[in-house]
Structures are given as structure tokens and as C-alpha cells.
């Protein structure tokens, strides 16, 4: 396994009541002792240690009992990777739902990373928080024989962190197909706000937190990644998702009691969700907007945009390497303070002169604005006048700006602009880091 570097590591277990436990870590200076409680519980704290890629061990003993020994331990960074099917989706094929990631056979063959370790939590809905798993998994070392079954998003995230930072990476994957945000949110967090308290009792609220996150909360970790939302995308009102996801973040941070642990998440991909090819529907765009709003007022959070790597007819697109690596860029920039770009072009403002509109972006996000492979811009910009009717504008790149020309029948002045604000726009605008432009709208209208 991997244990977290640079933080005290907690280890815990059960033994006879009122007995002395001795914990010996090969990298620590001296054994650590603990005494079990009346019901046999104990825990000990191993002092913080720097990253170490040499296999270490821990032994746990008590007089007259068998010694438990844990071998092949690395010290690095541990991330919990959670969500629903797009997080659970493996690198390799898993019929009938998952077809394997892009170039999965080559990716699996090249997955020789002994310093990446993974633990996949087994699905478990529980009424109350568990102290330990009912059906524990085992840690596995990343290799061509194991990589095909690993979460693809988590694997590519871990691979980029490991290769960029040169430290061991542990990923704990706790994800369930078709699961709801409220099912992963602990009860106290749901109850903490009137905006979310109504979700107590809905969709087996808190049951996956109880069974699949609660047993981990004593662990020392680096942070979280999250890929979820498809189950909640048609909730009413859709704006509740912002409050729900923030409640989940705050609840997890409280339960892990390690400060503002980083939380990096994925905006859902373009998908023709039963729309029979209707390219004007935008309820998924409104859901993506609620996901984007999670960042507001949530420190140490970041969002990956996926508009350029969706498959309109597939809710589980194969482009998971891009997702995992973009999550890693957020972590490298925001958590590890590496000087790497982590954000695509973000809308800042627009100005106009007659029928021409200029889009400006947040400073530094639109450097080297271009299209994938130099292709023509996919025309997903729409403008509206006072009639609130959106008409497709003609877009061109001008340096680090976008210039729009409103169609002739637009009642001027233009009062609102939207970009990629529909269900399944597969976009191609990006910055020079290859990161896609975020979808946006400048209005708050209902249409």
C-alpha cells in the first residue's frame, strides 16, 4: 500500500480489552505503544515521514497474540477517487457497459508503475456509518496484469502525478455505478443546511458514505477526486446540485479532520440524453453550470471541463486519459504549487460595437487560443437581443479573444451571449495547453 507522506499516519485496530499494542514501523525511530479500550479498540500515530519509494513494513503485536505484519509499504500521496460510473469505468473492457479507454490495449501493456498502488472499495450501502469495511478489498500494485481493472480516471490521474512528482501514489477508488450525490453525502452534512436537509431520506441518502467512505475517515490522505452527476442531472430544481456537492465536500472534510483537503471534480461530458439528436436542448448545460458554481466559495476546489472529449451517443466516453490528466493538472498547480496550466479559457466579459461582439477571457486562461488540429471553429456561440431569442453568431479567433458577428435579424444591441450551452456540443476551442474553453452564458434566463 501507500501511506501519506509529511503527515502523521494513524493506524488502528482491535485486540483484547486493556492490552498493550506495540506498533513498529521500519522507517520510524522507535516503537509506538497504545492501550486498547474496554471494547478492544486501539489506535496509534506514526510520526510524519517524507516520501520513500523503498518498500517498508509495519508490525503490530501484543503479548501472547500473533504479530500482524504489513509489508511492501511505500510513503507518498494518497488520493480518494469517488463518484459514479465514469469514475468506476476501468481502463480495459468490461461488457456490457464499458468498452475500454482509447488505445486500452497499449495503455494496459505499458502500465508498469510499481510505485502506484490501488485499493478498490467494494459496493456497500449501509444505514449507519461503518468503522470498518464489511468486505475488505486488497491493495494491488499497478502492472500490466492489474491495470485493466483499475478505474481509468484514477489511474491516469495517479500516473501523471507519479511521473511528474516522482513520488509513490496511492489511489483509493470508492465509486458506484448509477449513484446519487446525496447517497455519498454524510447525514450531518445534509442536515446542516435548509438547502440540503430535504434530501435526507432520498435515494438512500448517506448510505454509500456510510459503507464506502466512513471506514476511510481515520486515514491520512492528500485529497479527493470526484466524477459524478449523471444521476442528478435532471433533478428539480437543478440548482440544488451546487448545494448538495458543497455539502458533500464540507462533510467529507469535517469527517476526515485534516483541514481543507483538495477536492477536484469533473464536469459531465456532452451527451444526447434521449433527445433524439435535438441539438437545441440545454438542460445538461444548466446542470454543468450548477457544477461550475461549486467552485464559488469552496476553497481548494477545481473543475475539469470535458466538452472536447465527449461522445454524444455514449455516457461513458473512452477519453479517460484526458480526464485523469486534467485532474492531475489541477492538483499539480493548486496542491503541489507546480507552474503548470490547469484551466482552459474562462469567460470574463463581452463588449460590442454594432453587430460585432468581442469576448474577453480571464487573464492567462486563453493564451495561444486555437482549435484542435487547426480545424475550423465549431460554431457554438449564440447571441440574443432584447427579444431573448438566441441566434447563432459567426465566431473567429483574434489573438486571445473571440470576435463574434451577430446575424442580421438580431435586434441590437446584443444583451446576452452563450457558448456551448446545449446538451451535447463537442467543442474544439482550446488554449495553448490543450485545455478546452469552458461553457458559459451571460444571462440567467429560463430559456
Residue pairs with C-beta under 8 A, 6 or more apart in sequence:
1 70
1 72
1 73
1 74
1 117
1 119
1 139
1 170
2 73
2 74
2 75
2 76
2 77
2 78
2 117
2 168
2 169
2 170
3 9
3 46
3 73
3 74
3 75
3 76
3 78
3 170
3 220
4 75
4 76
4 77
4 78
4 219
4 220
4 221
4 222
5 48
5 49
5 50
5 51
5 52
5 75
5 76
5 77
5 167
6 48
6 49
6 50
6 51
7 48
7 220
7 258
8 45
8 46
8 47
8 48
8 220
9 45
9 46
9 48
9 49
9 220
10 43
10 44
10 45
10 46
10 218
10 219
10 220
11 23
11 43
11 44
11 45
11 46
11 58
11 60
12 41
12 42
12 43
12 44
12 218
13 21
13 41
13 42
13 43
13 60
13 68
14 36
14 40
14 41
14 42
15 21
15 36
15 40
15 42
15 62
15 65
16 36
16 40
16 62
16 65
17 36
17 37
17 38
17 39
17 40
18 35
18 36
18 38
19 35
19 36
19 62
19 63
19 65
20 33
20 34
20 35
20 62
20 63
21 33
21 34
21 35
21 36
21 42
21 44
21 60
21 61
21 62
22 31
22 32
22 33
22 60
22 61
22 62
23 31
23 32
23 33
23 34
23 44
23 46
23 58
23 59
23 60
24 31
24 32
24 58
24 59
24 60
24 61
25 32
25 46
25 56
25 57
25 58
26 56
26 57
26 58
27 49
27 52
27 56
27 75
28 46
28 47
28 49
29 47
32 44
32 45
32 46
33 44
34 42
34 43
34 44
35 42
36 42
43 218
46 58
49 75
50 75
51 75
51 76
51 77
51 167
51 168
52 74
52 75
52 76
52 168
53 74
53 76
53 115
53 167
53 168
54 74
55 71
55 72
55 73
55 74
56 73
56 74
56 75
57 69
57 70
57 71
57 72
57 73
58 69
58 70
58 73
59 67
59 68
59 69
59 70
60 67
60 68
60 69
60 70
61 67
61 68
72 141
74 115
74 117
74 168
74 170
75 168
76 115
76 167
76 168
76 169
76 170
77 161
77 165
77 167
77 168
77 169
77 170
77 222
78 169
78 170
78 171
78 172
78 219
78 220
78 221
78 222
79 154
79 157
79 158
79 161
79 169
79 170
79 171
79 172
79 221
79 222
79 223
79 224
79 225
79 331
80 171
80 172
80 174
80 213
80 216
80 221
80 223
80 224
80 225
81 87
81 151
81 153
81 154
81 157
81 171
81 172
81 173
81 174
81 175
81 224
81 225
81 226
81 227
82 173
82 174
82 175
82 184
82 212
82 213
82 224
82 225
82 226
82 227
82 228
83 175
83 179
83 184
83 226
83 227
83 228
83 266
84 175
84 176
84 177
84 178
84 179
84 227
84 228
84 229
84 230
84 231
85 97
85 98
85 175
85 177
85 178
85 230
85 315
85 316
86 153
86 227
86 228
86 230
86 266
86 268
86 269
86 315
86 316
86 320
86 323
87 151
87 153
87 154
87 173
87 175
87 225
87 226
87 227
87 228
88 151
88 173
88 175
88 176
88 177
89 97
89 98
89 101
89 151
89 152
89 153
89 316
89 320
90 98
90 100
90 148
90 149
90 150
90 151
90 152
91 100
91 101
91 104
91 107
91 108
91 111
91 147
91 148
91 149
91 150
91 151
91 152
91 155
91 320
92 100
92 101
92 104
92 108
92 147
92 148
92 149
93 99
93 100
93 104
93 148
94 100
97 177
97 316
98 316
99 316
99 318
100 318
101 107
101 152
101 318
101 319
101 320
101 321
102 318
102 319
102 320
102 321
104 148
104 318
107 147
107 321
108 144
108 147
108 148
109 144
110 144
111 142
111 143
111 144
111 146
111 147
111 155
111 159
112 142
112 143
112 144
113 142
113 143
113 158
113 159
113 162
114 141
114 142
114 143
115 162
115 167
115 168
115 169
116 141
116 142
116 155
116 158
116 159
116 162
116 168
116 169
116 170
116 171
117 139
117 140
117 141
117 142
117 168
117 169
117 170
117 171
118 139
118 140
118 142
118 146
118 150
118 151
118 154
118 155
118 158
118 170
118 171
118 172
118 173
119 137
119 138
119 139
119 140
119 170
119 171
119 172
119 173
120 137
120 149
120 150
120 151
120 173
121 133
121 137
121 172
121 173
121 174
121 212
121 216
122 133
122 135
122 136
122 137
122 212
123 176
123 211
123 212
124 130
124 133
124 134
124 135
124 208
124 211
124 212
125 183
125 204
125 207
125 208
125 210
125 211
126 134
126 207
126 210
126 211
126 214
127 207
127 210
128 210
129 186
129 209
129 210
129 214
130 210
130 211
130 214
130 215
131 214
131 215
132 215
133 211
133 215
134 211
139 170
140 146
140 150
142 150
142 155
142 158
147 155
150 171
150 173
151 171
151 173
151 175
152 320
152 321
152 324
153 225
153 227
153 266
153 320
153 323
153 324
153 327
154 171
154 173
154 225
154 324
155 171
155 324
156 320
156 321
156 323
156 324
156 325
156 328
157 171
157 225
157 324
157 325
157 327
157 328
157 331
158 169
158 170
158 171
158 324
159 324
160 324
160 325
160 328
160 329
160 332
161 167
161 169
161 328
161 331
161 332
162 168
162 169
164 328
164 332
164 338
165 332
165 336
172 216
172 219
172 221
174 208
174 212
174 213
174 216
175 227
176 183
176 208
176 212
178 231
179 208
179 228
179 231
180 202
180 203
180 204
180 231
180 232
181 228
181 229
181 231
181 232
181 241
181 244
181 245
181 248
182 190
182 196
182 199
182 202
182 203
182 205
182 206
182 244
183 203
183 204
183 205
183 206
183 207
183 208
183 209
184 208
184 209
184 213
184 228
184 248
185 196
185 199
185 205
185 206
185 209
185 244
185 247
185 248
185 251
186 206
186 209
186 210
186 213
186 214
186 251
186 252
186 255
187 200
187 205
187 206
187 209
188 251
188 254
189 196
189 247
189 248
189 250
189 251
189 252
189 254
190 196
190 197
190 199
190 200
190 205
190 206
190 247
190 251
191 197
191 200
192 247
192 250
192 251
193 243
193 247
195 240
195 243
195 247
196 240
196 243
196 244
196 247
199 205
199 240
199 244
200 206
203 231
209 251
213 252
213 255
214 255
217 255
217 256
217 257
219 256
220 258
221 256
221 258
221 261
222 261
222 262
222 335
223 261
223 262
223 263
223 264
223 300
223 331
223 335
224 249
224 252
224 261
224 262
224 263
224 264
225 263
225 264
225 265
225 266
225 327
226 245
226 263
226 264
226 265
226 266
227 265
227 266
227 323
228 265
229 241
229 267
229 268
229 287
229 291
230 268
230 315
232 241
232 244
232 287
233 268
233 273
233 283
233 284
233 287
234 283
234 287
235 241
238 283
238 286
238 287
238 290
239 290
239 293
240 290
241 287
241 290
241 291
242 290
242 291
242 293
242 294
245 265
245 291
245 294
246 294
246 297
246 298
249 263
249 294
249 298
249 301
252 261
252 263
253 259
253 260
253 261
253 263
260 299
260 300
261 300
262 300
262 301
262 302
262 331
262 334
262 335
263 298
263 300
263 301
263 302
264 301
264 302
264 303
264 304
264 327
264 330
264 331
264 334
265 291
265 294
265 301
265 302
265 303
265 304
266 303
266 304
266 306
266 323
266 327
267 288
267 291
267 292
267 303
267 304
267 305
267 306
268 284
268 287
268 288
268 291
268 306
269 306
269 307
269 309
269 310
269 311
269 315
269 317
270 284
270 306
270 307
270 310
270 311
270 312
270 423
270 424
270 425
270 426
271 284
271 310
271 311
271 312
271 314
271 315
271 423
271 424
272 278
272 312
272 313
272 423
272 424
273 284
273 315
273 423
275 281
275 423
275 424
278 423
279 422
279 423
279 424
279 425
280 422
281 422
281 423
282 421
282 422
282 423
283 423
284 422
284 423
284 424
285 420
285 421
285 422
285 423
285 439
285 441
288 439
289 439
289 441
291 303
292 303
292 438
294 301
294 303
295 301
295 302
295 303
300 334
300 335
302 330
302 334
302 342
302 343
303 330
304 323
304 326
304 327
304 330
305 326
305 344
305 435
305 436
305 437
305 438
305 439
306 317
306 319
306 322
306 323
306 436
307 420
307 425
307 426
307 427
307 436
307 437
307 438
307 439
308 372
308 426
308 427
308 428
308 430
308 436
309 317
309 319
309 322
309 323
309 436
310 317
310 319
310 424
310 426
311 317
311 318
311 319
311 426
312 424
312 426
326 342
326 435
329 340
329 341
329 342
329 435
330 342
332 338
332 340
332 342
333 339
333 340
333 341
333 342
334 342
341 364
341 367
341 431
341 433
341 435
342 435
343 362
343 365
343 435
344 365
344 430
344 431
344 433
344 435
344 436
344 437
344 438
345 361
345 362
345 365
345 366
345 369
345 429
345 430
345 431
345 435
345 436
345 437
345 438
346 361
346 362
346 365
346 366
346 437
346 438
346 440
347 359
347 361
347 362
347 419
347 438
347 440
347 442
348 360
348 361
348 362
348 363
349 359
349 360
350 357
350 358
350 359
350 360
350 414
350 417
350 442
351 357
351 358
351 360
352 358
352 413
352 414
354 412
355 405
355 406
355 408
355 410
355 412
355 414
356 403
356 404
356 405
356 406
357 383
357 393
357 403
357 404
357 405
357 406
357 414
357 417
358 398
358 401
358 402
358 403
358 404
359 381
359 401
359 402
359 403
359 404
359 417
359 419
360 401
361 369
361 400
361 401
365 431
366 400
366 401
366 431
366 437
367 400
367 431
367 432
367 433
368 400
368 431
368 432
368 433
369 397
369 399
369 400
369 401
369 402
369 429
369 430
369 431
369 432
370 397
370 429
370 430
370 431
370 432
371 377
371 378
371 397
371 428
371 429
371 430
372 428
372 430
375 428
377 395
377 396
377 397
377 428
377 429
378 425
378 426
378 427
378 428
378 429
379 392
379 393
379 394
379 395
380 419
380 420
380 421
380 422
380 425
380 427
381 392
381 393
381 395
381 402
381 404
381 417
381 418
381 419
382 390
382 391
382 392
382 393
382 417
382 418
382 419
382 421
383 390
383 391
383 393
383 404
383 406
383 410
383 414
383 416
383 417
383 418
384 390
384 391
384 410
384 414
384 415
384 416
384 417
384 418
384 443
385 410
385 411
385 412
385 413
385 414
385 415
386 411
386 415
387 411
388 416
388 443
388 445
388 447
390 416
390 418
390 447
391 406
391 407
391 409
391 410
392 407
393 404
393 405
393 406
393 407
393 417
394 404
394 405
394 407
395 402
395 403
395 404
396 402
396 403
397 403
397 429
402 429
404 417
406 412
406 414
415 443
416 441
416 442
416 443
416 445
417 440
417 441
417 442
418 440
418 441
418 442
418 443
419 437
419 439
419 440
419 441
420 427
420 437
420 439
420 440
421 439
421 440
421 441
425 439
427 436
427 437
427 439
429 436
429 437
430 436
430 437
431 437
